Amino acid sequence: MSKKDVTSLIERLEKFEQRAGVRLEALSAFAESDDDGEFTVTVRGEAHSIKGDNLSHDVSVVVSLFDKAGRVVGTTSEYLDSDNFFGFETIDAYVELSGTSLAKIRIVPKVSD
């Protein structure tokens, strides 16, 4: 297996972070491939509360992977429960892909109902 640092492909949307009340920090992304062309992208980081130590609502952090044609080729999300949140929480997201090239990783926090 081969492991490649793809952190430079991460795109944050700070307006969405402001709206959701979180700031994403210490983000990293690594792609690990096998001999069959299958690979897993792992995205890690921290979600910090912008105001104080708590969140006023639940938040989903959505990780979307794009190919060179701008198509979404994989997605996953991490859920932040406002009842159990204090200060910050670690994000650890995995997406499995097959036979495509990775061009961008977009990370967007969204307010959950």
Contacts in CASP RR format, 6 or more apart in sequence:
PFRMAT RR
TARGET T0000
AUTHOR 0000-0000-0000
METHOD contacts of the structure
MODEL  1
MSKKDVTSLIERLEKFEQRAGVRLEALSAFAESDDDGEFTVTVRGEAHSI
KGDNLSHDVSVVVSLFDKAGRVVGTTSEYLDSDNFFGFETIDAYVELSGT
SLAKIRIVPKVSD
1 32 0 8 1.000
1 33 0 8 1.000
1 34 0 8 1.000
2 32 0 8 1.000
2 33 0 8 1.000
3 30 0 8 1.000
3 31 0 8 1.000
3 32 0 8 1.000
4 30 0 8 1.000
4 31 0 8 1.000
4 32 0 8 1.000
4 33 0 8 1.000
5 28 0 8 1.000
5 29 0 8 1.000
5 30 0 8 1.000
6 29 0 8 1.000
6 30 0 8 1.000
6 31 0 8 1.000
6 41 0 8 1.000
6 102 0 8 1.000
6 105 0 8 1.000
7 27 0 8 1.000
7 28 0 8 1.000
7 29 0 8 1.000
7 30 0 8 1.000
9 29 0 8 1.000
9 102 0 8 1.000
9 103 0 8 1.000
9 104 0 8 1.000
9 105 0 8 1.000
10 27 0 8 1.000
10 29 0 8 1.000
10 43 0 8 1.000
10 105 0 8 1.000
10 106 0 8 1.000
10 107 0 8 1.000
11 104 0 8 1.000
11 105 0 8 1.000
11 106 0 8 1.000
11 107 0 8 1.000
12 24 0 8 1.000
12 27 0 8 1.000
12 107 0 8 1.000
13 106 0 8 1.000
13 107 0 8 1.000
13 108 0 8 1.000
16 108 0 8 1.000
16 109 0 8 1.000
16 110 0 8 1.000
17 23 0 8 1.000
17 24 0 8 1.000
17 50 0 8 1.000
17 109 0 8 1.000
18 50 0 8 1.000
19 111 0 8 1.000
20 59 0 8 1.000
20 109 0 8 1.000
20 110 0 8 1.000
20 111 0 8 1.000
21 49 0 8 1.000
21 50 0 8 1.000
21 51 0 8 1.000
21 55 0 8 1.000
21 56 0 8 1.000
21 59 0 8 1.000
21 109 0 8 1.000
22 47 0 8 1.000
22 48 0 8 1.000
22 49 0 8 1.000
22 50 0 8 1.000
22 55 0 8 1.000
22 59 0 8 1.000
22 61 0 8 1.000
22 80 0 8 1.000
22 109 0 8 1.000
23 47 0 8 1.000
23 48 0 8 1.000
23 49 0 8 1.000
23 50 0 8 1.000
24 45 0 8 1.000
24 46 0 8 1.000
24 47 0 8 1.000
24 48 0 8 1.000
24 61 0 8 1.000
24 91 0 8 1.000
24 107 0 8 1.000
24 109 0 8 1.000
25 45 0 8 1.000
25 46 0 8 1.000
25 47 0 8 1.000
25 48 0 8 1.000
25 88 0 8 1.000
26 44 0 8 1.000
26 45 0 8 1.000
26 46 0 8 1.000
27 43 0 8 1.000
27 44 0 8 1.000
27 45 0 8 1.000
27 107 0 8 1.000
28 43 0 8 1.000
28 44 0 8 1.000
28 45 0 8 1.000
29 41 0 8 1.000
29 42 0 8 1.000
29 43 0 8 1.000
29 44 0 8 1.000
29 105 0 8 1.000
30 41 0 8 1.000
30 42 0 8 1.000
31 39 0 8 1.000
31 40 0 8 1.000
31 41 0 8 1.000
31 42 0 8 1.000
31 102 0 8 1.000
32 39 0 8 1.000
32 40 0 8 1.000
32 42 0 8 1.000
33 39 0 8 1.000
37 98 0 8 1.000
37 99 0 8 1.000
38 96 0 8 1.000
38 97 0 8 1.000
38 98 0 8 1.000
38 99 0 8 1.000
39 96 0 8 1.000
39 97 0 8 1.000
39 98 0 8 1.000
40 94 0 8 1.000
40 95 0 8 1.000
40 96 0 8 1.000
40 97 0 8 1.000
41 65 0 8 1.000
41 94 0 8 1.000
41 95 0 8 1.000
41 97 0 8 1.000
41 102 0 8 1.000
41 105 0 8 1.000
42 92 0 8 1.000
42 93 0 8 1.000
42 94 0 8 1.000
43 63 0 8 1.000
43 91 0 8 1.000
43 92 0 8 1.000
43 93 0 8 1.000
43 94 0 8 1.000
43 95 0 8 1.000
43 105 0 8 1.000
43 107 0 8 1.000
44 90 0 8 1.000
44 91 0 8 1.000
44 92 0 8 1.000
44 93 0 8 1.000
45 90 0 8 1.000
45 91 0 8 1.000
45 92 0 8 1.000
46 88 0 8 1.000
46 89 0 8 1.000
46 90 0 8 1.000
46 91 0 8 1.000
47 59 0 8 1.000
47 61 0 8 1.000
47 80 0 8 1.000
47 88 0 8 1.000
47 89 0 8 1.000
47 91 0 8 1.000
47 109 0 8 1.000
48 87 0 8 1.000
48 88 0 8 1.000
49 55 0 8 1.000
49 85 0 8 1.000
49 87 0 8 1.000
49 88 0 8 1.000
52 87 0 8 1.000
53 86 0 8 1.000
53 87 0 8 1.000
54 82 0 8 1.000
54 85 0 8 1.000
54 86 0 8 1.000
54 87 0 8 1.000
55 80 0 8 1.000
55 82 0 8 1.000
55 85 0 8 1.000
56 82 0 8 1.000
57 82 0 8 1.000
57 111 0 8 1.000
57 112 0 8 1.000
58 79 0 8 1.000
58 80 0 8 1.000
58 81 0 8 1.000
58 82 0 8 1.000
58 111 0 8 1.000
58 112 0 8 1.000
58 113 0 8 1.000
59 79 0 8 1.000
59 80 0 8 1.000
59 82 0 8 1.000
59 109 0 8 1.000
59 110 0 8 1.000
59 111 0 8 1.000
59 112 0 8 1.000
60 77 0 8 1.000
60 78 0 8 1.000
60 79 0 8 1.000
60 80 0 8 1.000
60 109 0 8 1.000
60 110 0 8 1.000
60 112 0 8 1.000
61 77 0 8 1.000
61 78 0 8 1.000
61 79 0 8 1.000
61 80 0 8 1.000
61 91 0 8 1.000
61 93 0 8 1.000
61 107 0 8 1.000
61 108 0 8 1.000
61 109 0 8 1.000
61 110 0 8 1.000
62 75 0 8 1.000
62 76 0 8 1.000
62 77 0 8 1.000
62 107 0 8 1.000
62 108 0 8 1.000
62 109 0 8 1.000
62 110 0 8 1.000
63 75 0 8 1.000
63 76 0 8 1.000
63 77 0 8 1.000
63 78 0 8 1.000
63 93 0 8 1.000
63 95 0 8 1.000
63 105 0 8 1.000
63 106 0 8 1.000
63 107 0 8 1.000
64 72 0 8 1.000
64 74 0 8 1.000
64 75 0 8 1.000
64 105 0 8 1.000
64 106 0 8 1.000
64 107 0 8 1.000
64 108 0 8 1.000
65 72 0 8 1.000
65 73 0 8 1.000
65 74 0 8 1.000
65 75 0 8 1.000
65 95 0 8 1.000
65 97 0 8 1.000
65 102 0 8 1.000
65 104 0 8 1.000
65 105 0 8 1.000
66 72 0 8 1.000
66 73 0 8 1.000
66 102 0 8 1.000
66 103 0 8 1.000
66 104 0 8 1.000
66 105 0 8 1.000
66 106 0 8 1.000
67 73 0 8 1.000
67 100 0 8 1.000
67 101 0 8 1.000
67 102 0 8 1.000
67 103 0 8 1.000
68 101 0 8 1.000
68 103 0 8 1.000
70 103 0 8 1.000
70 104 0 8 1.000
73 97 0 8 1.000
73 100 0 8 1.000
73 102 0 8 1.000
74 95 0 8 1.000
74 97 0 8 1.000
75 95 0 8 1.000
76 93 0 8 1.000
76 94 0 8 1.000
76 95 0 8 1.000
77 93 0 8 1.000
78 91 0 8 1.000
78 92 0 8 1.000
78 93 0 8 1.000
79 112 0 8 1.000
80 89 0 8 1.000
80 109 0 8 1.000
END
